[in-house]
Amino acid sequence: MRLRMKDGGSPWRGAGAPTARTAAMSEPKDAAKAKKPLNTANAWAEFRALMHANRGRLAVGLGVLLINRAAGFALPASLKIFFDEIIPHHDTTLLTWLVVGVVVAVTIEAVSGFALAQLLGIAAQRAINDLRKAV
């Protein structure tokens, strides 16, 4: 919806007023109007090529992801042991080992999470760079 002024003047005021340059930029070009249809066979071929080129990093990333998720189960399991074994029996030695185990599991989870972000981030950046080179 365009605003119309009573006196026939422009509705734009100040520095945001459109110029001939910005008006030309907002109009779509003929090439932009004609959108190419998506070639799904070609897209899957490019996807497979990217996965094949980065399969080593992705395999290591999957391993690190599994370690990260396994370490994430330590805290819920430790709560079960805490409430079922330590509190009823007042076992301080088991409490000590439980705290050490939780600290180790949280450390492993933090380190593997950081490694996963770095490893897959680098793989993604390289894949994007390869796509940019191809274009």
N, C-alpha and C positions, 0 to 999 in steps of 0.2 A: 504494500500500500504506500503510495507516494503522498507526501504532504503537498497541499496546494495553498499558496498564499493568496489573500484577497486582492492584493494589488498586482498580482502577476509576477512578483519577485521570486527569488530562489529561496527554498526552505532552509538551505544550508547557510550556516554562519560560522565565522572563525576560520581556524587553520584546517579544519576537517573538510572543507568544501571540496567537492570533486573537481578535478582539472581534466583537460583533454587527455593527459597522460594516464591518469588513474581510470578514467572512463574506458579508454582503449584496453587497459589491463584487465578490467572486469568482464569485458565481452569475450565469450569463448571463441576460439579459433575453429576453423573448419576441421582441422586435423584432430582437435580435442573432442569435437562433437561425435566423430565417427570412432566409437570405441571398439577395439578388437575383441572378438570373442575369446574366452579362455580355452586354451588347448590343454585339457586335463592329462592327456597322455604325455605331452611334453613336460608338464609340471611334475608328474610322478617320476619321469626320467631324471629331471634335475634334482628332485628330492633324493632319489636313490644315489645319484652321483655325489651329492653333498654328504650323505650318511656314510658312503663308502670311503670318501676322502678323509673323514674325521672319525672313523670307526674306533681307532685306538683310544683317542681322548674320551669318546662316548662310553666305551667299555670300562675304562678306569673310572669315569664319572658314575657309572651305574654301580660299580663296586663300592665306591666311597659313599654313594647314596644309601646302599644297603647297610653299611657299617653305621652311618648316621642314624638311620631308622631303628636299628637294633639297639644302639646306645640310648635311644629315646625311650625304650621300654624299661629302663633301669629304675626310673623314679616311681612309676606305678607299682612295679614289683617290690620295690623297697618299702613302700607304704604297707603292703600286705604283710611282709615279714615283720615290720615294725609293730603293727597292731595285733598280729596273731602270735608272734613269738617273743618279742622283746618286752612289751608292756606286761603281759600276764606273768612272765617268769622273771622279770627284773634282771635280764641278762645284759650286763654292761659290756662284756667282751664281744658279744654279737652286735651290740650297738656300735662299738668302735669299728668293727669290720664293715658294718652296713654303711656307716658314714664314709669310710675310705672308699668303698665300692661306688657310692653315689658320686663322690667327688671325681673319681677316675672316669665314671661314665659321662658325667657332665662335661669334663675336659675333653674326652674323646668326641662327644657330640659337637662341642664348639669348634674344635680343630677340624673335624671332618666337614662341618658346615661351611667354614671359611675356605677349606680346600676345594669343596664342591663349587662354591661360587666363583672362585678364581679359575678353576679348571674349565668349567662349562662357559664362563664368561669369555675366556680366551678363545675357546672353540667357536663360540658364536661370533666373536669379532673377526676371526679369520674367515669364517664362512661368508660373512657379510662383505669382507674385503675381496674375497674371490668372486662373489657375485658382481661387485662393482667393477672389477677388472674385466669380467666377461662382457659387460655392457659397454 
